[in-house]
Amino acid sequence: MRQRFALGLLITAGLSFGSAPGFAAEVIESASVVGFGTAKYPPDFPHFDYVNPDAPKGGSITYAEVGTYDSFNRYGSRGVSAAGAEEIYDTLFVPAQDEIDSHYPLIAQKVRYADDFSWMEIDINPKARFHDGQPITAKDVAFTFDKFMKEGVPQFRVFYKDVKSVTVKAPLTARVDMAVPNRERLYSLVEGMNVLPEHFWKDKKLSEPLNEPPVGSSAYKITSYQPGQSVTYSRVKDYWAADLPVNVGRHNFDTIRYDYYRDDTVTLEAFKAGEYDFRQENVAKFWATLYEGNNFDNGFIKKEEIGHEIPQAMQGFVFNTQRSVFQDIRVREALNYAMDFEWMNKTLFYSQYTRSRSFFQNTPYEAKGLPSPAELTYLTPLKDKIPARVLTETYQPPVTDGSGRIRQQARKAFALLKEAGWSLKDQVMTNEKTGEPLAFELLIYSPTSERIAIPLQKNLKQLGIDMKIRTVDTTQYIKRLRDRDFDMVSSGYAANPYPTQNLLIAWNSNYLDSTYNTAGVQDAAIDTLTEQIAAHQRDPEALAALGPALDRVLQWNFFVIPQWHLSKFRIATWDKFDRPSVRPKYALGVDTWWVDPAKAAKLPEKRR
């Protein structure tokens, strides 16, 4: 229920049919969907390797969320959707969590497409049904695309501008025609589409909040809720796809519930008191000092650290480069010297974290050392558009001695600011031309974020820089993020297991309005590199060079003050769950867990 998957995945060639007379393109038929390499699972596979096909069904799991919600529409431009709202719709294909970007049939049975990528046809499983019993048809697929193009977020229309149409060829066959043949756009549309029921959505605005649960199609549907406080999903007992290979051993809980709390501290205390079942901890201090009490001593709560090698997101304090104060790269670099990670890790985080330095952290595409000859083939033509150090130095965030004193770092920051036209006047960093002070606002919604921001604020104050911390509720935060109404946020960029076309949405100028382009980047070199990545999705050798090449350019542009990452899951559960002996390589895999009645019987009644 808590997984969501990115766009931009490719389809493996299956059967190739000879071209008809007068046509240059061949027709390829395939069932598996693969973004990288070849499919691990054959067409007749019984289930994923990381599930227990005999897992019992039953019981419940309750999660906690911070904040509130006011909508059941995950795709609305306004409002905050309920946790799990995007999970009530099945997709055409399902990703395997032990492969990078490999997908297998769910609503779809197979696809056919021209090898020049000018069109594709999708055959739909005749058993596919929405929760109200109505069949999922090609009309719903065509309707979904049209709905998103007309009423979805602007970046959807930009991303799929090369798609001419999605039409109905037969009741269970949808056809995609391309205005401009584009392999990646064609495949990503088919893989990533949540199919909406036309009969429910045709008279509703996709951009607007929804105050009633919509008709879905997945293994779970919303069965009860308290507006803004909780939402409960129940397993669909007659779910049409329960026995498909992609679902065997998954979706084992009868109910999944999300309860809402006002902040992380209250949420943790509620967990320890038995108000919900599962917690994945993100705060090192909480993990080190607060996971204790009678329920731990009595063995009711199980605390675990599970190591992994999953690619890590680039978390950081993100500059809005559309703000004039942050348009100068020297200012952004100078502010990086105010982050004393070594002191924070020792003092606040109990030495649990590693400093992040890459937008491809924990992958082979992380930029290390100097650029390789292959990277230089892409970087050299851009040398007049990228920072010179991209070609001559290895990026590393500033390192301190951990004492809490940043005198050496401060000297470097002062020099950079002086070069950028700023100087100290009466202990205030002042613009030498305008006389304006260097001041900005960090927008956050969590007290935990405030805790990690205060040391940065203190060090910036020593540089004569005023960083105000503004805490708002989640609804205001999301709106301001969408409107780019902020100077800086504590946020980040999603993990990239390999360089995909999704990087366009996060970094390319054509997607400036995307909420994923948090830093508001408009950069000609980055545009070129992301477009080259999108154009070379079938060339692993090119991607092996383009990934670190882009990483270097992003690093040396200082769009973020990098924070930290942890290559392990820190989880605590009320000890009623069991799980398969094999964990999926690229996920925790909670959707494969189940309730063990014998364990549950030993717990206090409300947590059984």
N, C-alpha and C positions, 0 to 999 in steps of 0.2 A: 504493500500500500504506500510506502514512503519513497519509492523509487520513481524517478522521472528521467526521461532519456532525451538526448540532444538530437538535433537535426543533422543531416549531412552524412548519411551512410549509404554504402554502395551495394549493388546486387551482384551476386556471383553468377557467372554464366553456367547454365545447365545444358539443355539440349539446343543445338543449333540447327535450324531448318534452312535448306537451300533457298535462295532468293527466287521469287516468282519471276517469270519472263518480263523483261522491261523494268525491273526494279534492281537498284544497286545494293540496297541494304539487305542483310540477312535478318532473320527473326530468331531471337534467343528466348528460350523458355527456362524458367528457374523457380524453385520454391524457396530456397534459403537466401538470406539477405546478409551480405558480408561487407564490412567497411574496410577490412584490412586482412590480407592473406587469404586463406581458404577456410571453408566451414569445417569446424571440428566434428559436428554431428551429421550423420548420413540422413537421407530422406526418410528412412524408416526407423529413426531412433525412438526408443520407448519413453525416455524422460531425460532430463538433464542429470549430469553426474553428481551434482551437489545437492540433490534432494533425496529424501527417504520416500520411495513410492508407496510405502505402507504406513506412512504417518497417519495417526488417527485424527479425525475431525472433531472439533468441539472446543468448549471453553472460550475465553475472551482475553484480549490484551487491551490495556488502556495506556495511552500516551498523554503527555502534557504539552501544551503550547503556551507561549507568553504573548499576551495582548488580547485581541478580540477579533471578531469577524462580523461582517454585515452583508455577506453575499454568498451564494452558492455557485456563482459564475466565475470559474477560474480564468476566463479569457476576457473579462470586462476591463475596460479602460478606467473605470471608477470602482471604488469599493475594495474591500479586503475579503478575499474568498476564504471559506472554511478550510481548515487543514484536510488534506486528502481529497479535495473536490475534483482535482484533475484525474483522480484514479478511478472514477466511476465509468469511464469510457474505455473500452478496449481499442487497441490499435490494430492496424492491418497485420503487422508483424511484431514479434516479441524478441527483445535482445537476450542473448545468453550472458550470464554474469561471470562466466569463466573464460570469456573471449573478449578481445577488443572489437567491438562493433560487428558482431555476428548476430543475425536475426532469423527467426523461424516463424512459420505461419500461425496466425491466430484467426482474425476475421478473413484474411485472404487465404487462398489455397495455393496460388501460384501467379506468376506474372509472365507476360510475353512483351518483348520490346525489340525495336529495330536497333541493329548494331551501330547505326548512326545517331541513335538517341533522339530521334525526331518524334517518337510516340511510344506509349506503353499501354498495355491492357492488363487489368487486374481482375482475376476471377475470385469471386467471393464464396465462402463456404455456405452451401445452401441451408445449413443448420443454424447459421448465425442469427441471433435474436436480441432485441432490446429487452429491457426489464419488463415492459408491458406486454411482451409476447409478439410484438410486431417484428417481421423479418428485417434484417439489415440488407439493404439492396444497393445496387449501383446508383440509384437516385439519391440515396443518403450520402454516398461518397461525393457525387457531383455537387450536391447541395452544400456539403461541408466546405469544399474548396471555395465556392462562390460566396458563402457566408463570411469566411475569413478574409477574402479579397475585398469585399464591400464594407464589412463592419469590424474586422479585426484590427490589431495594432498596425501602425503604418509600416513597420519593418517587415511584416509578412508580405505586404504588397510589393515592397522593393525587392525582397529576397526572391520572390517567385514571379518577377516581371517577365521572365522568359517563357512562362507557361501560358500557352494560348488559351487552352480550355480543358476542362474535365467534363466529359459527357457520358451519357448512358449508351453503350453499344447493345447491351442485352440486359434483362432484369438483374442478372448476377454478374455482369461484366461492365466495369467502368473503363473508360479510355482517356488517357492524358495525351494531348497534342501540344507540341512545343512550337512557339513562335520562332524561337532561336534554339536549335538543338543544344542541350546543356546536360551532360550526363549527371553531374552532381545535383543539380536542382531537380531533375526528374526523379532520381532515386530517393532523395531526401523527402520529397513530398509524399511519396508512396509509403516509405517506412515510418515517417513520423506522424502521420495523420490520425488523430482521434476522430472517429466517425460519429458525427452528431445525428440524432434522429430528426429528420425533416418535419415530421408531424408534430414534434414538440416545439422546435425552434423557429418555424417559418413565420410566426407572428410575433416573435420576440427579438429585441435588439441584442446582438452579441456583445456590443460595447457597454451595455448597461448592467448594473448589479441585478441579481436575481434573488428574490426573497423566498423562493420555494425550491425544494430540491428538484433538479431536472431528471428526466428519464435517461438512464444510463444503459450500459451494456456489459459491464465487467463482472467479476466474481463477487463484488460487494455493491450494495445500494444503501442509501441513507434511509434509516428507519425511524430515527427520532433525533430531536435536537432542541436545545434551549438557545435562542438567538444570542450570539456573542459569548456564550458560556460553554457550550459543549455540542458535540455532534457525534452520532453513533452510526456506524455502518454494519450491516448484517450480511453474512454470507448468503448468496442466492442459492437455495437448496436445489433448484432445478436449472442451474446455470448450464447453458448449452455447451460450453467449451471445457467443462470440468475435466473431461477425460482426454483432452488433446495432449500430446507429448509435452508442450510448453507449460502446461498447468499441473501435470501429475506431480504430487508431492508438495504442492504449493497451496496457499490460501486455506490454511488449516484451522484458523480461528473462526468460531461462529460469529463473534462480534469484535469489532475494532472501534474503540472510542477515543476521542480527543477531548480533554478537559482544558479549559483556559484559566491562566493565572496572571496576576499583574506583573510579576517580575521573577527573575531566576531564583532569588533567595526564598521567596514564598513557595516557589515550585519545588525546590529541593526539600523543604520541610514537609510539604504535602506528600512527597514520595516516601520519605522516611516514616511518615505516619500511616502509610498504606493506602493513600488515595489513588495511586495509579501504579502500574506494573513495571514499566521499562524506562530507563533513563540512560542516555548517552551523554556523558559529561564533557563539556567544553571548557570548563574553568578549572585551571590547575589547583588553585587554592582550595576550592570546594573538594576536589578529588583527594587532595593530600590531608585535609584537616576535618572535613565535615561528614565523611561517610563512616559514621560510627553511631553507636547507640544500642538499645536493647534488641531491636529487630536484626541488627547485624550479629550481636553476640548470640542470639538464639538461633542463628542460621536461617532466618526467614528471608534475609536479603543477601544475594550473592554478588560480590564485587569482582570484576575481571578486567584484565588488560590483555587484548588480543592483538598481536603484531600483524602488520600487513605491509605490502609494497604497492599500495594503490597510488596512482598519480595524485598529487596534492594541489589544491587550489592556491592561488596567490592571494593570500589575505594581506590587507595593508590599510594604511591611511591613504585614501585615494584623493588626489588633487582634481578639482574641476578645472581643467585647463581652459575652459571658456571664460573663466574669471580673469580679469586683467592682471591681478596680483600673481597668478600662477602661470602666465604665458611665457615667462622667461625661465628657460631650463636651469639657469644658474641659481635662481631662487629655489626651485624645487630640489636641486641637489643640496643646497645649503641647509634646507630644513631636514634633510635626511640625517645630517650630523647631530641633530637634537635627539634622535632615538638612541637610548642607551639600552640596547637589548641585553647585553651581558649582565648588567645590574638588575634589570627587570626579571630575567630568567632565574637568577639566583635568589632574588629577594621576594618576588611575587609569584613565581611559577614553580618553585621547588626544583629547578633545573630539569624540567620535564620536556622542554621544547628545543627545536632546532630552528635557526634563523632561515627564513625563506629567501631565496635569491633568484628564482627562475619562474617563468610562466609555464614551464614544462617540468616542474619539480617531480622527482622520482620517475623520470622517463629517460630513454636514450636521446631525447631531443633537447635536453637541458644544455645550454651553452656553457662549455668549460674550456679553459685554456684559450689560446688564440684561434681565430677562424681557420678552418681547414681550407685546402685549395678548392674543394667543392663549394664551400660556403662563399669563398671569395668570388666565384663566378657570378653569384647573385648580388654580392655586396659591393664589389668594385664599381659596377656601373652606377651605383647610388652614392658614391663616396662624397659627392658635393651636397647630398641631401641628408646625411646621417652624421651624428657626432663622430669626430675623428677617432675617439678612443675605441669605437666599435672595432676598428681594424688593428689597433695596436695594444690594447690592454684587456685583461680579464676583469670582468665586473665582480665586485664583492661589496656588500653593504658595509658601512663603517663599523669597525670593531673597537670597543673600549676595553679598559682594564677591569671593568666590573666594580670599580670603587664607588661609582655614583658621581664622580667628578669628570667633566667632559672638556677640560681646558684645551687639550690638543684638538679635539673635534671642533670646539668653538672657534679656534683660530682659523681653521679651514673654512668654517661657515662664514666668518666675518670677511675673509678674503673674497669669497665668491659673491657675497652680497655687495661688497665695495665695487667689484667689477661690474655688477649689474646695476649700479647707480644708487645704492643704499648706504647709509652711514648712521652711526649712533649720534643722537642729539638729545642730551638730558636723559640718557639711558633708554631712549626710544628709537627703534630702527626706523629711519625716516627716508623717504624718497627725496633724493637731492634736487630733482627738478620740480616736483609738485608740492613737496613739504608734507605729504600724506604719510601717516604711520603705517607700518606693515602690520596689519591686523586682519583676522579672518575668523570664521566660525566653523567648528566641527559639529556636524549634525549626527546625533545618535538617538537610539530609542531604548537602550538597555543600560541599567546601572553597572553591569559588568563592563560594558564598553567605556563607561566613564572612569572606572578604576584603572584601566590600562591607558587611558588618555591623559590622566593627571600627571604622570611622570614626564610625558612629552610636553605638556603644557608648561610645566615647571622649567624644563630646560630651554624651551623657546623664550620664556620670560627672561632668562639670563642673557639671551641674545637680543633683548629689547623688542621681542615679537609678542603680540597679544593674540593668543588663540582662545577664543571663548568656546565653551562647551555648551551646546544647546540640546537638551533632552526633550523629545516629543513622543507622543504615543505612536504606535505602529501605523495607524491609519494616516496620520500627518506625515510620517516618515516616508511611506510609500508614495504618497502624492507628491511630496517635494522631490523625491528621487526621480519620479516620472517626469516632472516638470523641469528637472535639472536646476532646482531652486536651492542650491547649497554651494558652499565653498569647498568643504572637505567632508568625506564620510569615512567611517570605519567599515570597510566592505571588502570586496575582492573580486577576483576573476576565476571562473570555473576551471577545474583541472582539465588539462588537455592530454589524454593518453597518446595522441599523435596529432600532427597538424591537419586539421580538418577545415572545411569551408566555413564552419561555425565561427572561425576567427574573423571572418568578414564582419559579422554582426557585432563583435566586441571591439573591433579596432578600425574598420574601414570607414572612410569619410562618408560613403554613400549610406551608412547606417548610423549617422550621427544622432538621430532621434531615438535609436534603440536604447532601452534602459540597461542593456548589457554593456554599452560603451560608456561606462561610468565616468571615465576621465574626460569624455568629450573630445576625443582625439581626432584631429584633422592634420594628417601628415602624408606628404606625397610618397615618401619611401615606404612607409608602412602600408599605404594603399597598394603599392606595387607588389610588395612581398606577400600580402594576404591574397591578392588576386592571382599571383603565381602559385601559391599553395592551392587555391581552389582549382586552378587549371591543371595541376599535376597530381590529382588524387589517385591516378592509376600508375604512378611512377614512384615506388618506394625509395629509389636511389635519390631522386630529386627532393623528396620530402625529408630525407635524412640530412640534407644540407639546408633546405629552406627553414625547417623548424628551428634549429639553433641560430640561424641567421636572423630570423625574426626575433627570437628571444634576446639576442644581443642588442638589437635596435631598441626594443622595449625597455631593457634594463638601463641602457645609457641615456634614455630620455627621462628617467626619473618621474614616471607618472604616478608612482606610489612610494610611500615609505613602507618597505616590506615589514611584515610582522613575523609570524612563525608558523610552524606546522608540527604535527605529531604523527608518526607512522605507526600508530596503534589505535585500536578502539578502546575507549574507557567506558565500560558499560556496567550498570548495576540493574539487577532484576529481582523482583520477588520470585523466589526459587520454586517456580512451578512449571518451567519450560524445559523442553528437551529440543535437540537440534541434530541435524545430520552429522555424520563423522567427518564429512568433507565440507569446508566452507568455500563458497564461490570466490574465486581469486580476486575479483574486483568489487566485492560488496560484503557487507556483514551478513546479508541473507536472512533477515528476520521473516521474510515471507515464506521461508521454508521451515520455520519452527512450528512446534505444536505444544499443547498443554499436556503434561504428564499427570494423570489423575492421582497417582500415588503420591507424587510430590505435593500437588495442590491440597491434598487431604491433610497435610501436616501444617498448613498455613492458617492464620486467622481467617474466619469465615468470609469476610468481605474481599479477600484477595485470592480466593480459590478459583 
